Amino acid sequence: MKRRTFTRTAVLGTAGLITTGLPALAQQDKFGTKEEIAAAEKEGGLTYYTANFAETEQEVIKEFNKTFPKIKVSMVRAPGGQLITRIKTEAAAGKLGADVVNHSDRGLMLELQDLFADYTPPNAADYRPDALVSPKLWPGVTLGWAIAYNTQLVKNAPKTWKDLTNPEYKNKQIGQVVGPSGGTTWTRVMFERQVLGEDYWAKQAALGITLYPSGAPASDSLVRGEVSIAPLLYNIIYTKIVEGAPAEAIFAPEGVPIIPYADGITKTSKSPNASKLFMNWRLSKEGQSFQIAKLGNITSMKEPPSFPKGWDPKVVKVWVPNFEQFEKLREPWLNDWNKTYGYRQ
């Protein structure tokens, strides 16, 4: 996986601000009682399994430690499928090492829900019910799709998803991550067919699309000018924009397909108090605001504490896939997508 880098300051485009400047002790009470915090600090740390970018999660951990410096978070990072296999193997042997698990595939995590403890964050009512697949699993991370373009090459930038079927963008100007690359891309594919119409794929494929196995090479190709336009997860292109790449991204009015993660505390956690505090912080307005401003994430909160640059809440709305349909339609619709775009796995 391509290494991600971060600058010290993020693009200022948020409607809300991250709480900084207050003493750490003054902020701690928002995330747990004094007794819970004392118990968490006595445990001293937790082990965190994640399928997300390691550099991204290191940024989150560093921010968490600004408020809770006594709690060490030991991260174990693995690709999605490998992480699920590891969890299953360790659990079967009675040696599950994770205190907290963070994963992008809600379906895979739902299959493992019996491994997770009952948990409800203090601000549970702030979250969209359609982002949850289990009362034990919560979207500490939420990613979202945007339309990115190279500012040096595109004079008439797309403003909507349907613009990506415009004949003026033919001859491989558009790059696209292949539908079967994972749950995040399947979310985009499902959105295209349900919201943009059953003929959307055919119209777009007719333009001649450059296909990529994942978002990292697609975003690199966009920055290099090998393609002019590409639908991308906003967090992938965001860091390049912050670092000065010739790129911009827009959130289209037809909707922003989002991918709520499923994070939980394991029943076998050796540090249940520290784990709860980490989850409480991550799901709080402060934790979500940090991820929006610094990492280019979206949020599954009903009322976002802040917005990415270019997001007009009066116009742009999130789109969450129906989970039952998400699981049921995946295989047949991806087969249709492969045929339409001439892609062979």
Disulfide bonds with the S-S distance in Angstrom:
none
